């Protein structure tokens, strides 16, 4: 649907009809989604600082392409939440999943159209571009103002006895699939990860080049001067006279 909307050549105005519809977000994939299963929209046409979720009621201005029979929203407004015909005095708390698209000073941007201050992030966690986060938020009654209440990683787990497989400047890769950067990492004072080190790590789901995980904490188990990893977390010295320390 996205390709069709992007590649469709410009048509005479009488072949495109504009209409306003009310509907429900039936799918959402970070930067784009569908309303009522048939109306395509991109995140940049969503008005206000409102993160959309599946099930969200919206009002949309839609282009109806009579040639391709495609429907594309050019403006999407989230509708206030109503209960029994009246707006609740207490804002409803909802949860949205998204990824960090940028961090500017003390503001974190999610899915390009939603942002929040870094000081509400779970204690001890430092977000990085690409991290997948779960944000609990509410929309103030009769407005489209969004207030984020808490932010935490979507997935977080411990992995033990894995090998640092590459290091380049301040960045590196562990076990071939876990990205790390010294710019956003907890590690013991005086320790710098080196290739072939065996480490324990805490990782979060994150969209990085060639990796789907990012290490947020590294604890060295065995530090190696030289050698290679055999894929089982074991370092074999390249010189029998040299032993790992």
C-alpha positions in Angstrom: 0.0 0.0 0.0 2.9 2.4 0.9 4.6 1.7 -2.5 1.4 2.2 -4.4 0.8 5.6 -2.7 4.4 6.7 -3.3 4.7 5.6 -6.9 1.3 6.7 -8.1 1.8 9.6 -10.6 -0.1 12.8 -10.1 -3.6 12.7 -11.5 -6.0 15.4 -12.7 -7.9 16.8 -9.8 -11.3 15.4 -11.1 -9.8 11.9 -10.7 -9.2 12.4 -7.0 -12.0 12.9 -4.5 -11.5 14.2 -1.0 -13.8 13.0 1.8 -13.8 13.0 5.6 -14.4 9.7 7.4 -14.5 8.5 10.9 -12.8 5.2 11.6 -10.6 3.0 13.7 -6.8 2.3 13.4 -6.8 -1.4 12.5 -3.0 -1.7 12.1 0.1 0.4 12.8 3.7 -0.2 11.9 5.8 2.6 13.4 5.7 5.0 10.4 2.5 4.0 8.7 -0.8 2.1 9.2 -4.3 1.4 8.1 -7.7 2.9 9.1 -10.7 0.5 8.7 -8.3 -2.0 7.1 -8.3 0.0 3.8 -7.2 3.6 4.3 -3.4 4.0 4.2 -1.8 6.8 6.4 1.8 7.8 7.3 2.8 9.1 10.7 3.7 12.5 9.4 0.0 13.3 8.6 -1.2 12.7 12.2 -1.9 16.0 13.8 -0.8 17.0 17.3 1.6 15.1 19.5 -0.6 11.9 19.6 0.8 8.4 19.4 -1.7 6.2 17.5 -2.5 2.6 18.6 -4.6 -0.2 17.2 -8.2 0.5 18.2 -7.8 4.3 18.3 -10.8 6.2 16.9 -9.8 8.9 14.4 -11.2 11.3 11.9 -9.4 11.4 8.6 -9.4 13.5 5.4 -9.0 10.9 2.7 -8.0 11.0 -1.0 -10.1 8.6 -3.1 -8.1 7.8 -6.2 -10.7 6.8 -8.8 -8.1 5.4 -11.1 -6.4 3.0 -8.8 -9.3 2.8 -6.3 -6.7 3.5 -3.5 -7.5 5.4 -0.3 -4.9 7.6 1.3 -5.3 9.8 4.4 -3.7 13.2 4.0 -4.7 14.3 7.6 -5.5 12.2 10.6 -7.0 13.6 13.9 -7.2 11.4 17.0 -10.7 11.6 18.6 -11.0 12.3 22.3 -12.0 9.4 24.4 -15.7 9.4 25.5 -17.5 7.2 28.0 -21.3 7.0 27.8 -21.4 10.3 25.7 -19.4 12.3 28.3 -15.7 12.9 28.6 -14.2 11.2 31.6 -12.8 13.6 34.3 -9.8 11.2 34.6 -7.7 10.8 31.4 -7.5 7.2 30.2 -4.1 5.5 30.4 -3.0 3.7 27.3 0.1 2.0 26.1 1.9 2.4 22.8 5.0 0.6 21.4 7.5 2.5 19.3 11.2 3.0 18.6 13.5 5.9 19.3 14.0 7.9 16.1 16.1 10.7 17.7 17.3 12.2 20.9 17.8 15.9 21.2 19.1 17.3 24.5 16.7 16.0 27.1 13.9 15.1 24.7 13.3 11.6 23.2 11.3 11.3 20.0 9.3 8.1 19.2 8.0 7.2 15.8 8.9 10.8 14.6 5.6 12.3 15.9 5.6 11.7 19.7 8.1 13.0 22.2 8.7 13.0 26.0 11.3 14.2 28.5 14.1 11.8 29.3 13.6 12.1 33.0 10.5 9.9 33.0 12.4 6.9 31.6 12.8 3.9 34.0 15.6 4.5 36.4 18.9 3.1 35.3 18.0 2.9 31.6 19.5 5.2 29.1 17.6 5.1 25.7 19.5 5.1 22.4 18.4 5.6 18.8 16.7 2.4 17.6 15.5 1.1 21.0 12.0 -0.3 21.1 10.1 1.2 24.0 6.8 0.8 25.7 5.2 4.1 26.7 2.3 4.5 29.1 0.4 7.8 28.3 -2.9 9.5 28.6 -4.7 12.1 26.5 -6.1 15.0 28.4 -10.0 15.4 28.2 -11.3 17.5 25.3 -7.8 18.1 24.0 -5.2 16.2 21.9 -2.5 16.9 24.5 -0.5 13.8 25.4 1.1 13.2 28.8 3.6 10.3 29.1 3.7 8.6 32.5 6.3 5.9 32.2 8.8 4.6 29.6 10.6 1.2 29.6 12.2 -1.2 27.1 9.8 -3.5 25.3 12.1 -6.5 25.9 15.0 -6.8 28.3 17.0 -9.8 29.4 20.3 -11.1 30.8 22.7 -13.1 28.7 25.7 -14.8 30.2 29.1 -16.0 28.9 29.1 -14.4 25.4 32.0 -13.2 23.4 32.9 -9.8 22.1 33.2 -10.5 18.4 34.2 -7.0 17.1 35.2 -3.6 18.3 35.4 -0.4 16.2 36.1 2.8 18.1 33.4 3.3 20.7 31.1 0.7 19.2 31.2 -3.0 19.0 29.3 -6.3 18.6 28.8 -9.2 21.0 28.2 -12.8 19.8 27.6 -11.4 16.3 24.1 -10.1 17.1 24.3 -7.7 20.1 25.3 -4.1 19.4 26.9 -1.9 22.1 28.3 1.6 22.3 30.3 3.2 25.1 28.1 6.3 24.7 25.2 4.5 26.3 26.5 1.6 28.4 27.2 0.6 32.0 30.5 -1.1 32.7 32.9 -1.4 35.6 35.2 1.5 36.1 38.5 1.1 34.2 37.2 -1.7 32.0 36.9 -1.2 28.2 35.5 -4.1 26.2 38.0 -5.8 23.9 37.7 -8.3 21.1 37.4 -11.9 22.4 36.5 -10.8 26.0 33.9 -13.1 27.6 31.2 -11.1 29.2 27.8 -11.1 30.9 25.3 -8.6 29.4 21.9 -7.0 29.9 20.3 -6.4 26.5 17.2 -4.6 25.2 15.4 -5.0 21.8 16.8 -2.4 19.5 16.9 -1.8 15.7 20.6 -1.4 14.9 22.6 -2.1 11.7 22.7 -5.9 11.4 21.6 -6.3 15.0 18.2 -6.6 16.8 19.6 -6.2 20.4 21.7 -3.6 22.2 23.7 -4.1 25.3 23.0 -1.6 28.1 25.3 -3.2 30.7 28.5 -5.3 30.4 30.3 -7.2 33.1 33.6 -8.9 32.1 34.0 -12.6 33.0 37.3 -13.3 31.2 39.5 -10.8 29.5 41.6 -12.1 26.6 44.8 -10.6 25.1 44.4 -12.6 21.9 42.6 -15.6 20.4 39.3 -16.4 18.8 35.8 -17.4 19.9 34.6 -20.9 19.0 30.9 -19.9 19.2 30.4 -21.5 22.6 31.7 -18.6 24.6 35.2 -20.2 24.8 38.3 -18.2 23.9 41.2 -20.2 22.4 44.6 -18.4 22.5 46.2 -18.0 19.1 49.6 -18.6 20.8 49.7 -21.6 23.1 52.3 -19.7 25.3 49.8 -16.9 25.8 47.0 -17.5 28.4 43.8 -15.5 28.8 43.6 -13.5 32.0 
